[in-house]
Amino acid sequence: MYKEQTKSRAENSNSFKQIAVIGSGAIGNMTALQLAKLGHEVHIIDPLINQLIHTEEAINGSTASLGVLMGYIYKRSSGRGWSLRERTMALWQQWIDILNTQETPLKIDSPLLQIAKSKEEASLMGLISQKRKHLGVEFLSSKQVLNLGISLAKTNHGCLISYQDGRINPLELQQALYNALRKSKIQFIQETVIKLERKSSICNQKWLIHLSKSKSLLKDIVIICAALGSETLLNPLGHHRPIEPILGQVLDLQLKDKPSNWSNWPPVIVFDGINLIPKGMNNLLLGATLEPGTTVNTECLQELKSLRGNAPNWLKNSTIHTNWSGIRARPMNRPAPLLEKLEDGLILATGHYRNGILLAPATADWVSSTISKQNNQ
Ligand SMILES: Cc1cc2nc3c(=O)[nH]c(=O)nc-3n(C[C@H](O)[C@H](O)[C@H](O)COP(=O)(O)OP(=O)(O)OC[C@H]3O[C@@H](n4cnc5c(N)ncnc54)[C@H](O)[C@@H]3O)c2cc1C
C-alpha cells in the first residue's frame, strides 16, 4: 500500500529534486529513504554515517535511545502532539513491512503498560481508555495488574495497557534503515556540513552546502535533521532556533532474583516516567534519566536504579551489567519537534527531544508532503 502511494505521488508531482539530508539519525535516515522512494535524488550527509552501531558507545541520540513507542497512550486527544502521534502510529506498520527483511528482522514488541501513580491519574487513564478502545487502549484495575504478576510498588491504582504501543529495538531499526538506504540510490557523504549558503537567482533559490573535507554541493532542497548540530547551521542564515541538550542515562541490569511471572511481563512497563524493559531471561533495561546538559550525574543514576525509592527487593538485588548515556535535543521556547519550512528549499525537521524514534515516520511523511506542496505551487 505504501509503495503504491509513494509511486503515484511521485508520478503526480512530476518534479524530482536534488535534495541533501543533513544528519543520519533515525529522523534523517527515514526521511531520506522516503524521499528517494518518491523519486528524488538524495544525498545524506553525516560524519557518523558508516560507524558501527552499538548502544554502549552511542554515537547519536538514535543509537542511545530505548525505542519506546508511546503513541496511542498519549495524554492529550487534540492538538499537534496528538495528530503527530496518531499519524506516526498508523505509518509504523507500513515502515515495518518495508524494513523487515531476512537480513534485518524488525518488529514492534507490544503491548506497553503504564502504571497509574495516583487515583487522579487512574481516572484520567479511564477517560483515555474510553476514547481509544478502537486503538487497543484499555484500563486495567489493580487486581488485573496483580494477576499479570507485575510486582511493583504502587500498582494499587491500576494501569493503562496499549496493545499497539510498545518498543522497537533502535539499533535494529538503524541497521535496517542503513541497509534500505544502501539498496536505494541514495549517496552517503561521511562528512560534517560546516555552512549553508543561499544561491538566489530571479526564478529560484538553490543551496550551497559547504563540507568539512570535499567540494561544496549545490542542491534544490536542504533538510536539516542534525539535532544539536542544527543551530550552528541555522544561525548564520538568520533563523534562530535554540536547542538544549538533555542527557539520558540507561541501565542494563542483571537480575539475581526475578519477579514471579517474569516470562509474562509485557515488553515495556512505564512506572513513574521510567521505562522497564525485560531483556532476555535475566536482564532488564531501565531508563532513561532526564539531566539538563551533557555531563552524567551519578545521583541521577542511583535514583533511576532505586525507581525513585520504590524499587522492590528483586530490583534492589540486581547488579549493573552495563550502562550508557546519550543526548536528546530539546527546542527552547518552542514545543518539540521543530518541523518548519523556513524558506524555499530549506526545511527543518529536528528537536524531537524524547520522542524521535516514535515520531520518525510522521516526520518523514511531513517532510515529503511539504516538498510536494512546494512543487505544486
Ligand atoms: C537515553 C535516551 C533514551 C531515549 N528513549 C527514547 C524512546 O524510548 N523513544 C523515543 O521515541 N525516543 C527516545 N529518545 C529520543 C530519541 O533518541 C531522539 O529523539 C532521536 O534519536 C532523534 O533523532 P535524530 O535523527 O533527530 O537525531 P540524532 O540521532 O541525534 O542524529 C543527529 C545526527 O546529526 C548529525 N549531525 C549533527 N550536526 C551535523 C552537521 N553539521 N553535519 C552533518 N551531520 C551532522 C550527527 O552526527 C547525528 O548523527 C531517547 C534518547 C536518549 C538519549
The ligand as an ORCA input file, in Angstrom:
! r2SCAN-3c Opt
* xyz 0 1
  C      18.829      7.727     26.587
  C      17.789      8.092     25.570
  C      16.607      7.364     25.517
  C      15.630      7.677     24.570
  N      14.500      6.919     24.504
  C      13.578      7.173     23.537
  C      12.446      6.345     23.397
  O      12.255      5.403     24.165
  N      11.566      6.607     22.390
  C      11.758      7.647     21.518
  O      10.927      7.844     20.606
  N      12.837      8.460     21.635
  C      13.732      8.249     22.620
  N      14.834      9.065     22.751
  C      14.937     10.250     21.895
  C      15.421      9.854     20.530
  O      16.536      9.031     20.619
  C      15.746     11.107     19.715
  O      14.647     11.992     19.734
  C      16.052     10.730     18.271
  O      17.061      9.785     18.237
  C      16.442     11.953     17.474
  O      16.855     11.509     16.211
  P      17.614     12.482     15.243
  O      17.821     11.742     13.973
  O      16.872     13.774     15.203
  O      18.977     12.826     15.994
  P      20.304     12.001     16.225
  O      20.036     10.541     16.295
  O      20.990     12.623     17.384
  O      21.127     12.251     14.899
  C      21.563     13.528     14.527
  C      22.732     13.318     13.583
  O      23.083     14.586     13.013
  C      24.484     14.570     12.766
  N      24.969     15.944     12.614
  C      24.941     16.933     13.536
  N      25.489     18.056     13.016
  C      25.861     17.762     11.738
  C      26.485     18.512     10.702
  N      26.839     19.805     10.854
  N      26.750     17.886      9.520
  C      26.385     16.599      9.332
  N      25.786     15.838     10.299
  C      25.528     16.424     11.469
  C      25.042     13.855     13.983
  O      26.335     13.313     13.706
  C      23.987     12.784     14.258
  O      24.336     11.535     13.716
  C      15.832      8.764     23.677
  C      17.037      9.487     23.724
  C      18.002      9.156     24.659
  C      19.287      9.926     24.688
*
